[in-house]
Amino acid sequence: MNSVAAWFGKGKQDGTYDNPDNMPTGQLSAQLIADAVAEGEREAAAAAEAPDIGLERLRDERAALIQLCLYALDRARSGGVVERLEAGLAGVGVSAMRPDGEPFDPASHEAGGTVSTADSSLDGVVAETEVVGFSDGGTLLRAPIVTVYKLRDGSPA
């Protein structure tokens, strides 16, 4: 080792190093390399055994972003903004629910009101969606609020 390297604190006059990080790559000992590889293998094994915190965090963040989008949808004044938000949500698997014309299902719809009808075939059918609902891959995030046809009293059944 020359005295210039020693003067800069990279090595000693006798060619040894106080700090392995200062050692030139070509002079790394086989033991240092083996230790680094073993440490990496231990970290990989520990990560494989531990619950995937990263995946859980991504799921939580996705759920928070979906809720934020629903909040924004409820307050959007522009039809174009609503369409863009719904398209973005659909791109990640969140579907808008507008059950107009479908039979009312209290398990997945919320009745916001009724409208009278004389047509018995419309009794219990969703007349209009007041507030759009959303589902995420089959999981109900928010039930649509709907108006339901109700057979007028005295109408023939």
C-alpha positions as CSV (number, residue, x, y, z in Angstrom):
1,M,0.0,0.0,0.0
2,N,1.4,3.4,-0.8
3,S,1.6,6.2,1.6
4,V,-0.9,8.3,-0.3
5,A,-3.8,5.9,0.4
6,A,-2.8,5.8,4.0
7,W,-2.7,9.6,4.1
8,F,-6.4,9.7,2.9
9,G,-7.3,7.2,5.6
10,K,-8.2,4.4,3.2
11,G,-5.7,2.0,4.5
12,K,-2.7,1.5,6.7
13,Q,1.0,1.6,5.8
14,D,1.1,-2.2,6.2
15,G,-1.8,-2.7,3.6
16,T,-4.5,-3.6,6.1
17,Y,-7.8,-1.8,6.5
18,D,-9.7,-0.6,9.6
19,N,-13.0,-0.5,7.7
20,P,-13.8,-3.3,5.2
21,D,-15.8,-0.7,3.2
22,N,-12.6,1.1,2.4
23,M,-11.0,-2.1,1.0
24,P,-10.8,-2.2,-2.8
25,T,-13.2,-4.7,-4.3
26,G,-10.5,-6.9,-5.7
27,Q,-9.2,-7.4,-2.2
28,L,-12.4,-8.4,-0.5
29,S,-11.9,-11.5,1.4
30,A,-13.9,-14.6,0.6
31,Q,-15.2,-14.6,4.2
32,L,-16.7,-11.1,3.8
33,I,-18.4,-12.2,0.6
34,A,-19.7,-15.4,2.2
35,D,-21.0,-13.4,5.2
36,A,-22.9,-11.0,3.0
37,V,-24.5,-13.8,1.0
38,A,-25.5,-15.6,4.2
39,E,-27.0,-12.4,5.6
40,G,-29.0,-11.9,2.5
41,E,-30.2,-15.5,2.6
42,R,-31.3,-15.1,6.3
43,E,-33.2,-11.9,5.5
44,A,-35.0,-13.6,2.5
45,A,-35.9,-16.6,4.7
46,A,-37.2,-14.3,7.5
47,A,-39.3,-12.3,4.9
48,A,-40.8,-15.5,3.5
49,E,-41.8,-16.7,7.0
50,A,-43.2,-13.3,8.2
51,P,-46.7,-12.2,7.2
52,D,-46.5,-10.0,4.1
53,I,-46.9,-6.6,5.7
54,G,-46.4,-4.9,2.3
55,L,-49.4,-6.7,0.8
56,E,-51.5,-5.8,3.8
57,R,-50.5,-2.2,3.5
58,L,-51.3,-2.1,-0.2
59,R,-54.7,-3.5,0.5
60,D,-55.4,-0.9,3.2
61,E,-54.2,1.9,0.9
62,R,-56.3,0.6,-2.0
63,A,-59.4,0.5,0.3
64,A,-58.7,4.1,1.4
65,L,-58.3,5.3,-2.2
66,I,-61.6,3.6,-3.2
67,Q,-63.4,5.3,-0.3
68,L,-61.8,8.7,-1.3
69,C,-63.1,8.2,-4.9
70,L,-66.6,7.3,-3.6
71,Y,-66.5,10.5,-1.5
72,A,-65.4,12.5,-4.6
73,L,-68.1,10.9,-6.7
74,D,-70.8,11.9,-4.3
75,R,-69.7,15.5,-4.6
76,A,-68.8,15.7,-8.3
77,R,-70.9,18.3,-10.2
78,S,-69.6,17.4,-13.6
79,G,-70.9,14.4,-15.5
80,G,-67.4,14.0,-17.1
81,V,-65.7,13.8,-13.7
82,V,-68.2,11.2,-12.6
83,E,-67.6,9.1,-15.7
84,R,-63.9,9.4,-15.3
85,L,-64.0,8.3,-11.6
86,E,-66.3,5.4,-12.3
87,A,-64.1,4.3,-15.2
88,G,-61.0,4.4,-13.0
89,L,-62.8,2.5,-10.3
90,A,-64.0,-0.1,-12.8
91,G,-60.3,-0.5,-13.9
92,V,-59.4,-1.8,-10.5
93,G,-62.5,-4.0,-10.1
94,V,-65.0,-1.7,-8.4
95,S,-68.3,-1.8,-10.2
96,A,-71.1,0.8,-10.1
97,M,-74.5,-0.6,-9.2
98,R,-77.6,0.9,-10.9
99,P,-80.3,-1.8,-10.5
100,D,-83.0,0.0,-12.4
101,G,-85.6,-2.5,-13.7
102,E,-84.3,-5.3,-11.5
103,P,-86.3,-6.8,-8.6
104,F,-85.7,-5.0,-5.3
105,D,-83.3,-7.0,-3.1
106,P,-83.1,-5.8,0.5
107,A,-79.8,-7.7,0.9
108,S,-78.1,-5.5,-1.7
109,H,-80.4,-2.5,-2.2
110,E,-81.6,0.2,0.2
111,A,-85.1,1.5,-0.4
112,G,-85.2,5.3,-0.4
113,G,-88.8,5.5,-1.3
114,T,-91.7,4.1,-3.4
115,V,-93.6,5.1,-6.4
116,S,-97.1,3.9,-7.0
117,T,-97.9,1.8,-10.1
118,A,-101.1,0.2,-11.4
119,D,-98.9,-2.4,-13.3
120,S,-98.7,-5.5,-11.1
121,S,-95.6,-6.7,-13.1
122,L,-93.7,-3.7,-11.8
123,D,-94.6,-4.3,-8.1
124,G,-91.3,-4.7,-6.2
125,V,-89.1,-3.6,-9.1
126,V,-86.5,-0.8,-8.9
127,A,-87.9,2.2,-10.6
128,E,-84.9,4.5,-10.2
129,T,-81.5,4.6,-8.6
130,E,-81.2,7.6,-6.4
131,V,-77.6,7.0,-5.2
132,V,-75.3,4.7,-7.1
133,G,-74.0,1.7,-5.2
134,F,-70.6,0.0,-5.6
135,S,-69.2,-3.5,-5.2
136,D,-65.6,-4.6,-5.2
137,G,-65.3,-8.0,-6.8
138,G,-68.7,-9.1,-5.4
139,T,-68.2,-7.5,-2.0
140,L,-70.8,-4.8,-1.4
141,L,-69.0,-1.5,-0.6
142,R,-72.2,0.6,-0.6
143,A,-75.7,-0.4,-1.3
144,P,-77.5,1.7,-4.0
145,I,-80.4,3.7,-2.7
146,V,-83.3,3.1,-4.9
147,T,-87.0,4.0,-5.5
148,V,-89.2,0.9,-5.8
149,Y,-92.4,0.5,-7.6
150,K,-95.3,-0.4,-5.3
151,L,-98.7,-1.7,-6.5
152,R,-101.3,0.9,-5.9
153,D,-104.0,-0.1,-3.4
154,G,-107.1,-1.2,-5.1
155,S,-105.2,-2.1,-8.3
156,P,-105.9,-5.6,-9.7
157,A,-103.2,-8.0,-8.8
